[in-house]
């Protein structure tokens, strides 16, 4: 059992997967935040244009 744990602790392959997962999570947070910000601003612009047309 100690040998298995030692091999898991020393192997570097699992760290690559974790790094990619963290990078993906950060990118997703940035994209979702940007889309929400642009969506809110676009909604305000369309609302003001619609009210000025009427």
N, CA, C and O atoms as a GROMACS GRO file, in nm:
protein
  216
    1UNK      N    1   0.083  -0.119   0.000
    1UNK     CA    2   0.000   0.000   0.000
    1UNK      C    3   0.088   0.126   0.000
    1UNK      O    4   0.056   0.224  -0.067
    2UNK      N    5   0.197   0.122   0.075
    2UNK     CA    6   0.287   0.237   0.077
    2UNK      C    7   0.347   0.265  -0.059
    2UNK      O    8   0.364   0.381  -0.098
    3UNK      N    9   0.379   0.157  -0.133
    3UNK     CA   10   0.437   0.174  -0.266
    3UNK      C   11   0.339   0.241  -0.361
    3UNK      O   12   0.377   0.327  -0.441
    4UNK      N   13   0.213   0.203  -0.352
    4UNK     CA   14   0.111   0.263  -0.439
    4UNK      C   15   0.097   0.412  -0.408
    4UNK      O   16   0.093   0.494  -0.500
    5UNK      N   17   0.089   0.446  -0.281
    5UNK     CA   18   0.076   0.586  -0.243
    5UNK      C   19   0.200   0.666  -0.282
    5UNK      O   20   0.189   0.781  -0.325
    6UNK      N   21   0.316   0.606  -0.267
    6UNK     CA   22   0.439   0.676  -0.304
    6UNK      C   23   0.443   0.703  -0.454
    6UNK      O   24   0.484   0.811  -0.497
    7UNK      N   25   0.400   0.604  -0.535
    7UNK     CA   26   0.400   0.624  -0.680
    7UNK      C   27   0.299   0.731  -0.721
    7UNK      O   28   0.327   0.814  -0.807
    8UNK      N   29   0.182   0.729  -0.658
    8UNK     CA   30   0.082   0.832  -0.689
    8UNK      C   31   0.132   0.971  -0.652
    8UNK      O   32   0.107   1.067  -0.723
    9UNK      N   33   0.204   0.981  -0.540
    9UNK     CA   34   0.254   1.110  -0.494
    9UNK      C   35   0.365   1.163  -0.584
    9UNK      O   36   0.376   1.284  -0.604
   10UNK      N   37   0.448   1.073  -0.637
   10UNK     CA   38   0.565   1.114  -0.715
   10UNK      C   39   0.538   1.132  -0.863
   10UNK      O   40   0.615   1.199  -0.931
   11UNK      N   41   0.430   1.074  -0.915
   11UNK     CA   42   0.403   1.086  -1.058
   11UNK      C   43   0.358   1.227  -1.093
   11UNK      O   44   0.284   1.289  -1.017
   12UNK      N   45   0.403   1.278  -1.207
   12UNK     CA   46   0.371   1.413  -1.250
   12UNK      C   47   0.255   1.419  -1.348
   12UNK      O   48   0.206   1.527  -1.379
   13UNK      N   49   0.210   1.306  -1.398
   13UNK     CA   50   0.106   1.306  -1.500
   13UNK      C   51  -0.026   1.360  -1.447
   13UNK      O   52  -0.096   1.430  -1.519
   14UNK      N   53  -0.061   1.329  -1.326
   14UNK     CA   54  -0.186   1.377  -1.268
   14UNK      C   55  -0.187   1.527  -1.248
   14UNK      O   56  -0.293   1.590  -1.251
   15UNK      N   57  -0.072   1.586  -1.228
   15UNK     CA   58  -0.066   1.730  -1.209
   15UNK      C   59  -0.101   1.804  -1.336
   15UNK      O   60  -0.160   1.911  -1.330
   16UNK      N   61  -0.066   1.749  -1.451
   16UNK     CA   62  -0.100   1.813  -1.578
   16UNK      C   63  -0.251   1.824  -1.594
   16UNK      O   64  -0.301   1.928  -1.636
   17UNK      N   65  -0.322   1.719  -1.561
   17UNK     CA   66  -0.467   1.718  -1.574
   17UNK      C   67  -0.528   1.822  -1.479
   17UNK      O   68  -0.621   1.894  -1.517
   18UNK      N   69  -0.477   1.830  -1.358
   18UNK     CA   70  -0.529   1.927  -1.263
   18UNK      C   71  -0.502   2.070  -1.309
   18UNK      O   72  -0.586   2.158  -1.291
   19UNK      N   73  -0.386   2.093  -1.368
   19UNK     CA   74  -0.355   2.227  -1.417
   19UNK      C   75  -0.448   2.266  -1.531
   19UNK      O   76  -0.494   2.380  -1.537
   20UNK      N   77  -0.475   2.173  -1.621
   20UNK     CA   78  -0.568   2.202  -1.730
   20UNK      C   79  -0.708   2.229  -1.676
   20UNK      O   80  -0.779   2.316  -1.727
   21UNK      N   81  -0.750   2.155  -1.575
   21UNK     CA   82  -0.882   2.176  -1.517
   21UNK      C   83  -0.892   2.314  -1.453
   21UNK      O   84  -0.995   2.381  -1.467
   22UNK      N   85  -0.788   2.358  -1.385
   22UNK     CA   86  -0.789   2.491  -1.324
   22UNK      C   87  -0.791   2.599  -1.432
   22UNK      O   88  -0.864   2.697  -1.420
   23UNK      N   89  -0.711   2.582  -1.537
   23UNK     CA   90  -0.711   2.680  -1.645
   23UNK      C   91  -0.847   2.687  -1.713
   23UNK      O   92  -0.895   2.796  -1.745
   24UNK      N   93  -0.911   2.573  -1.735
   24UNK     CA   94  -1.042   2.571  -1.796
   24UNK      C   95  -1.145   2.641  -1.707
   24UNK      O   96  -1.230   2.715  -1.757
   25UNK      N   97  -1.138   2.619  -1.577
   25UNK     CA   98  -1.231   2.683  -1.485
   25UNK      C   99  -1.213   2.835  -1.486
   25UNK      O  100  -1.311   2.908  -1.485
   26UNK      N  101  -1.089   2.882  -1.489
   26UNK     CA  102  -1.063   3.027  -1.492
   26UNK      C  103  -1.115   3.087  -1.622
   26UNK      O  104  -1.177   3.194  -1.621
   27UNK      N  105  -1.090   3.020  -1.733
   27UNK     CA  106  -1.138   3.070  -1.862
   27UNK      C  107  -1.290   3.075  -1.865
   27UNK      O  108  -1.348   3.171  -1.915
   28UNK      N  109  -1.355   2.972  -1.812
   28UNK     CA  110  -1.501   2.970  -1.809
   28UNK      C  111  -1.557   3.083  -1.724
   28UNK      O  112  -1.657   3.145  -1.762
   29UNK      N  113  -1.496   3.111  -1.611
   29UNK     CA  114  -1.542   3.220  -1.525
   29UNK      C  115  -1.530   3.354  -1.598
   29UNK      O  116  -1.620   3.438  -1.591
   30UNK      N  117  -1.418   3.374  -1.668
   30UNK     CA  118  -1.397   3.499  -1.742
   30UNK      C  119  -1.499   3.512  -1.854
   30UNK      O  120  -1.557   3.619  -1.873
   31UNK      N  121  -1.522   3.404  -1.928
   31UNK     CA  122  -1.617   3.409  -2.040
   31UNK      C  123  -1.759   3.434  -1.991
   31UNK      O  124  -1.830   3.517  -2.048
   32UNK      N  125  -1.800   3.364  -1.888
   32UNK     CA  126  -1.936   3.381  -1.836
   32UNK      C  127  -1.954   3.522  -1.780
   32UNK      O  128  -2.059   3.584  -1.802
   33UNK      N  129  -1.855   3.573  -1.710
   33UNK     CA  130  -1.864   3.710  -1.658
   33UNK      C  131  -1.871   3.813  -1.769
   33UNK      O  132  -1.947   3.909  -1.759
   34UNK      N  133  -1.794   3.794  -1.874
   34UNK     CA  134  -1.796   3.887  -1.987
   34UNK      C  135  -1.930   3.882  -2.059
   34UNK      O  136  -1.984   3.986  -2.095
   35UNK      N  137  -1.983   3.763  -2.079
   35UNK     CA  138  -2.112   3.751  -2.147
   35UNK      C  139  -2.222   3.816  -2.064
   35UNK      O  140  -2.310   3.881  -2.119
   36UNK      N  141  -2.219   3.798  -1.934
   36UNK     CA  142  -2.321   3.860  -1.849
   36UNK      C  143  -2.310   4.012  -1.852
   36UNK      O  144  -2.411   4.082  -1.857
   37UNK      N  145  -2.188   4.063  -1.850
   37UNK     CA  146  -2.168   4.208  -1.855
   37UNK      C  147  -2.214   4.266  -1.987
   37UNK      O  148  -2.284   4.367  -1.990
   38UNK      N  149  -2.175   4.203  -2.097
   38UNK     CA  150  -2.216   4.251  -2.229
   38UNK      C  151  -2.367   4.237  -2.247
   38UNK      O  152  -2.431   4.324  -2.305
   39UNK      N  153  -2.422   4.128  -2.198
   39UNK     CA  154  -2.567   4.107  -2.210
   39UNK      C  155  -2.646   4.213  -2.137
   39UNK      O  156  -2.746   4.262  -2.189
   40UNK      N  157  -2.603   4.249  -2.018
   40UNK     CA  158  -2.672   4.353  -1.941
   40UNK      C  159  -2.661   4.489  -2.010
   40UNK      O  160  -2.759   4.562  -2.021
   41UNK      N  161  -2.542   4.522  -2.056
   41UNK     CA  162  -2.523   4.650  -2.124
   41UNK      C  163  -2.600   4.654  -2.256
   41UNK      O  164  -2.659   4.757  -2.289
   42UNK      N  165  -2.602   4.546  -2.330
   42UNK     CA  166  -2.676   4.541  -2.456
   42UNK      C  167  -2.825   4.555  -2.431
   42UNK      O  168  -2.894   4.622  -2.508
   43UNK      N  169  -2.875   4.495  -2.326
   43UNK     CA  170  -3.016   4.506  -2.292
   43UNK      C  171  -3.051   4.652  -2.260
   43UNK      O  172  -3.156   4.701  -2.302
   44UNK      N  173  -2.965   4.720  -2.187
   44UNK     CA  174  -2.990   4.860  -2.155
   44UNK      C  175  -2.989   4.947  -2.280
   44UNK      O  176  -3.072   5.037  -2.293
   45UNK      N  177  -2.898   4.922  -2.371
   45UNK     CA  178  -2.890   4.999  -2.495
   45UNK      C  179  -3.015   4.976  -2.580
   45UNK      O  180  -3.074   5.072  -2.630
   46UNK      N  181  -3.054   4.852  -2.596
   46UNK     CA  182  -3.174   4.823  -2.676
   46UNK      C  183  -3.298   4.884  -2.612
   46UNK      O  184  -3.386   4.933  -2.684
   47UNK      N  185  -3.307   4.882  -2.481
   47UNK     CA  186  -3.421   4.941  -2.413
   47UNK      C  187  -3.426   5.092  -2.435
   47UNK      O  188  -3.534   5.147  -2.462
   48UNK      N  189  -3.313   5.159  -2.425
   48UNK     CA  190  -3.312   5.304  -2.446
   48UNK      C  191  -3.340   5.341  -2.590
   48UNK      O  192  -3.406   5.442  -2.616
   49UNK      N  193  -3.292   5.262  -2.685
   49UNK     CA  194  -3.321   5.289  -2.826
   49UNK      C  195  -3.470   5.266  -2.853
   49UNK      O  196  -3.533   5.345  -2.924
   50UNK      N  197  -3.526   5.161  -2.798
   50UNK     CA  198  -3.668   5.133  -2.819
   50UNK      C  199  -3.756   5.242  -2.759
   50UNK      O  200  -3.858   5.280  -2.818
   51UNK      N  201  -3.719   5.293  -2.644
   51UNK     CA  202  -3.801   5.398  -2.582
   51UNK      C  203  -3.787   5.531  -2.655
   51UNK      O  204  -3.880   5.611  -2.658
   52UNK      N  205  -3.670   5.556  -2.715
   52UNK     CA  206  -3.653   5.680  -2.790
   52UNK      C  207  -3.724   5.676  -2.924
   52UNK      O  208  -3.763   5.780  -2.976
   53UNK      N  209  -3.743   5.558  -2.980
   53UNK     CA  210  -3.815   5.545  -3.108
   53UNK      C  211  -3.964   5.572  -3.087
   53UNK      O  212  -4.028   5.635  -3.171
   54UNK      N  213  -4.018   5.526  -2.979
   54UNK     CA  214  -4.161   5.546  -2.953
   54UNK      C  215  -4.181   5.687  -2.912
   54UNK      O  216  -4.294   5.727  -2.884
   0.00000   0.00000   0.00000
